[in-house]
Amino acid sequence: MTKVKRGASIPLIANDPYFSIWSPADHLTDCDTQSWTGKEQPVRGYIRVGESTYRFMGADDIIPAIAQKDLDVSATQTKYTFENEDVHLELLFSVDLDLQDLKKISEPVTMITVKADVKNDSEAAITFAFSEEICRDQTSEDLHWRTITTTTEKMVWMGKGRQTPLNSSGDLVDIDWGYLYLVAKNNLPITYQKKRDMLLADFSIHSGEAATILVAYDDMHAINYFGNVTNALWKESYLGMYDLLQNYLADLPLRLESCKQIDKKIQHESSTAGGDTLDFITAFSYRQSICAHKLIRDSEGEIVFLSKECSSNGCIGTVDISYPSIPLYLLYQTELAKGMLRPVYKFADMPVWEFDFAPHDVGRYPYVTGQVYGEITNSGSKDWSDRGPYDTIYDYYQLPKGQNVYRFEQQMPIEECGNMLAMISAIYLRDKDDKFFTQYLATNLKWADYLATFEQDPENQLCTDDFAGHLAHNCNLSLKAITALGMFGAALKSAGYEEGVLYSKRAKEMAKIWQESAIANGEHTPLAFDQPNSWSIKYNIVWDNLFDLGLFPAELMEKEITKYLAEANEYGIPLDQRANYTKADWIMWISIFAKNEKERERIIQPVRHYLENTSNRVPFSDWYDTKDARVMNFKNRTVVGAMFMPLLKQALVSNLVNV
């Protein structure tokens, strides 16, 4: 595990966008825990030794806090250590996110382990208190609860009396349905009770022994997937939450060991690829990226891995969210990468989507009912576009063509076509799944032709980095089109399609023109072709490096890195010359061009420095100011899968197969 003196926000219970609880503080007792949305979802913890009671988790004006001595964070676990004159206490949060086992990562279960070394007694009493706010968002009705006791376990659940699954949709929205569960083995002397708005779990432990309880959330139904109300993947294997938790308890030692092995593997690979700095950064990225998704299976039996665009409009399955996150999934589990793309291809084939380029998204979480970005809106009309922050989403997918749903000017043709082609090509070059690659070949050929025809010099159109406004002649966007075509050509050739030669040739032709046009004083490339004195991070070029496409000479990025480092501020390299803010995902992408360890550290260390010093206590924000570490916006986004780009490069260089 990685020692942490300070982090922006600390992951505790992380399973999916609706069950994600964090500590936004230096010490676990500084304040109550929160959902990633910022809403308080208090979980409090107390330890009683003899006649003295101390608080080790959450806020409380009455019970004194025990001193926190250490904090360690790893890919799947967070560990706090406390100590005073009476007791040495260890508190461990673990989630078994084994990307080689898809059903495991869909299970909404977190293990909480407590170990107390009592200095002047033989026992300690532990109390956990879980707030009703975990089970509801906008409603205030009373919650029901009940215990379940058998010869092997003691369990309790809490939830609303009238359940209304999928009753809302939006961005900074917490779940308003489902049941919270707590469970422990029967040999742990645990009791449950409900006091006011808190569900309590009390148990005693012998000095020097560890005890584990499970905390889980049953969302009942997970996603409206093109009109089909769909459950989380784990429900395929179990009758319900009781069945899952019963089996989980039986495998508890294996689950905890699995977390250790995952952490060991990722820490080793991170340290090898980027030293202690990268180890720190990936420790704060693994859970966040995975757990801002929901994993389901569609009616055709295929895996679907749906991101929530947390804090940046709440869209589901956003293409330019999947794109930066893809290194983590190319590295460890390409089936999840495929699961990101399937709903996009499905929607793109529907009559309501009338464009020759790729969509931006497939709905608003948890409704996969058709793109909501760039709609033609009619404010005050009360039609499908005039919705509030909690309203559910109309079934756009069912509409025939000609309904005038989407505004062309608000779409992202190059951005999303390039993203989709680069991702599916990278997936194929990683795992050679002919069935998946050929299934969408006709659509991809159409998108590739769009890029080959129109996107040497982009017109004024949206892209994912439009924070400073729209931009015509965007050099980095042109790079996306070029490298996407290069990737698609390479994948086609690898799959035995003659067309691959043509797309590779077109990509090289475009790359030559790009180099002739993108000259700024001869030392670096500009932000836009018509702005010779400008500069910007050219992160889209990474595919040429990762897969040896032969599009650009190595000295191009050598000069670029020199320019970037000359423009760097205390907390990193700005996105371009227009503002001081940056995107952590793109910094990590371009770090693979560092010529040595020292240069790599100069690129990535400021990202760690930001995480350790930002005043904004939110889950890892990818968009922040490089001068003062202030978060601009965004939190808990899946894009932090980008932090694994150096590991992906390392794996490709070493010819490792981790899928």
Secondary structure as UniProt FT lines:
FT   STRAND          2..3
FT   STRAND          10..16
FT   TURN            17..18
FT   STRAND          19..23
FT   TURN            28..29
FT   STRAND          34..35
FT   TURN            36..37
FT   STRAND          43..49
FT   TURN            50..51
FT   STRAND          52..57
FT   STRAND          68..73
FT   STRAND          77..83
FT   STRAND          87..94
FT   TURN            99..100
FT   HELIX           102..106
FT   STRAND          109..118
FT   STRAND          123..131
FT   HELIX           132..135
FT   STRAND          143..149
FT   STRAND          153..160
FT   TURN            165..166
FT   STRAND          179..185
FT   TURN            186..187
FT   STRAND          190..195
FT   TURN            196..197
FT   STRAND          198..206
FT   TURN            207..208
FT   STRAND          210..218
FT   STRAND          223..225
FT   TURN            226..227
FT   STRAND          228..230
FT   HELIX           233..236
FT   HELIX           241..250
FT   HELIX           252..283
FT   TURN            284..285
FT   HELIX           286..291
FT   STRAND          293..297
FT   TURN            299..300
FT   STRAND          303..308
FT   TURN            310..313
FT   STRAND          315..316
FT   HELIX           319..332
FT   HELIX           334..348
FT   TURN            351..352
FT   TURN            365..366
FT   STRAND          367..368
FT   TURN            373..374
FT   TURN            379..380
FT   TURN            384..385
FT   TURN            389..390
FT   HELIX           396..398
FT   HELIX           408..410
FT   HELIX           413..431
FT   HELIX           434..439
FT   HELIX           441..454
FT   TURN            464..465
FT   HELIX           466..468
FT   HELIX           475..494
FT   TURN            495..496
FT   HELIX           499..517
FT   TURN            521..523
FT   TURN            529..530
FT   TURN            532..533
FT   HELIX           539..541
FT   HELIX           542..546
FT   TURN            547..548
FT   HELIX           554..567
FT   TURN            570..571
FT   TURN            577..578
FT   STRAND          581..583
FT   HELIX           584..590
FT   HELIX           591..593
FT   HELIX           597..613
FT   STRAND          623..625
FT   TURN            626..628
FT   STRAND          631..633
FT   HELIX           638..644
FT   HELIX           645..653
FT   TURN            654..655
//
